[in-house]
């Protein structure tokens, strides 16, 4: 599959250009083998990592409320927005980091890349999380069915954002370095 983009990229004449996908499931099926199951397990690990500080904050507010005779319980309204900010920063910083993967993804040997092979960045990681949570809340677990019907095992939010999740345990043996054009 190829993508036709437009614009200047280096010495291009400014017209339409043909940019192939960096990861081909026909030539490199090992990159996509077991990715969906690994993504589900990585999600559960990341969910645990996200939940621990939130649970600790709730316990702290509850105890603080007891000590202040109920006044501290007014802080409970901060838990929900703080949880959302924490999740966006976590996903943005980890997916946008040097490994292009959350901690759960690293444990499962997964990595997020753009469709043309470049590593992810902070904004892409944050938007990736937001799109994932929206698609899961709208489509429930049925969002995983999309991954069963394409060779790259991409989910709905991967298509929208132009990302690919690959198996990093075999990537170093198979693919060339990321193209940045």
N, C-alpha and C positions, 0 to 999 in steps of 0.2 A: 504494500500500500504506500502511496506517496501523497504528500501534501503540497499543494500549489500555493505558495505565498507570494507576496508582492513587497516591493520596497528594496532599498539598497542593503546589501550585505557584503561589505568588502568592495571588491572590484566589479560588482554587478552593474549592469547597464540601467537598472531601475525597473525593468519589466518583470513579468512573472517568472518565477523560478521553480524548479522541481526539487523538493527536499524530502528524501526518503526517511522513513522511520529508522531510528538507530537500532532497534531491537526487533528482529524478525522471528516470529514464532515458527515459521517453516524451516529456517536455517539454524535456529538456536532454540529448540524446544526446551532444553534444560533450564533456561532462564525463567520459564513460566511454570515448571513442574512443581506442584504442591503449593503454589502461591496463595490460592484462596483459603486453604486450611490454615496456612501459616499466618495469613492476615487476620483471621478470626482469633487465633490464639494471641497474636500480638495485640489486638484490640483489647482483649480481656486483661492482659498484663498492663497495658496503658491505662485502662479503666481503674485498676487497682492503684496504680501510681497516682492518678488524679484524685481518687477518693480518699486516700490516707490523710493528706493535709486538710481536706474539707471536714472529715470526721473529727480530726484533732481540733479544728477551729470550733466546731459545734460543741464539743465537750468543754473546751475552754469557756465559751460563752455561757454554757449552762452552769458551770461552776462559778463563773464571775457573777452571774445573775443571782445565785444563791448567796454569795458573799455580800452583794449590794442590795439584798432584800428585794430582788425583782427588777431593779433598774437596769442591770446589765443585759437583761433579756431583750431589751430594745435593739441590741446589736444583731439579733437574728435576721433582720431584714437585709443585712450585708452579705449573708452567706450565699444567696443565689447569684447576685451580680459578681461577687468575688470568685465564685466557682467558674463562671463563664470566662472571666478575664484570665484566671489561672489556666484553664484548658486551652484558650487561644494562644497564650504565651508559651505554654508547654509544647504544643504542636508546632507553632511557628519557630521556636528556638531549636527544637530537635530535628524536625524535618528540614529546616533551613540551615542546620549546622553542617559540619564537615562530613558527617556520615550520611546525610540526607535520609535519616530514619529516626523514628522515635525509639525509646529504650526497648519497648516491646518488639519493634521491628528488628532492632539490632540483635536481640536474643533469638529471633526466628530467622536470622540471615536474610532480611529483606531490605530493600532500598528504594526510595522514590526518585524517579528521574523524569525529566520532561520527555516528550515523545521523540525529540531529536537527540537525546542522550545527555543533556546538560544536567548538573546537579540542581536540586531544589534550593530555594531561598526562603527567607523568613515569611514574606507576604504569601508566597505560594503555599507554604506549610500551614499558615493560619487559615487561609481561604479553603484549603483542602479539608481541614477539620470542620469548618463551618458548613461547607457543602455536604460533607459526609453526614453530619448530624442532622441537617435538614432532610437529606434524602432518606435517612433511616427513620426519621420521625414521620415522614409522609408515606413511605412505602414499606415500613417495618422491615422485617428480615428479607422480604422479597427483593430488596436491592441486591442481594447476593446472587440472585438468579441471572442477572445481567452478565456476571463474570463467567457463567457456565457456557455462554453462547458466543464467545469471542476467543481467539487464539492467544491473546495477550493477557487474558484473565482480568481485564479492566472492569471496574465497577462504574456506575453511572456518573459519579462525581469525577472519576478519572477521565472519562470522555469529555466532560464539560471543561475541565481544567487542562487537558492535554498532558496528563501524567501517565506514567507506567510504573508499576511496582515489579521489581525483578528479584530473583533469587541471587544474593551476593556470593553464596558459597561457590558458585560456578562462574560468575561474571568475570573474575580476573583471568580465568583460563580461556574465555571465549571471545570477548569483545574488545574492540579497539577503544582507545580513550574517547571521551565525550567530545562531540562536535559542538562548537559554540557559535556556529553561524546560523 
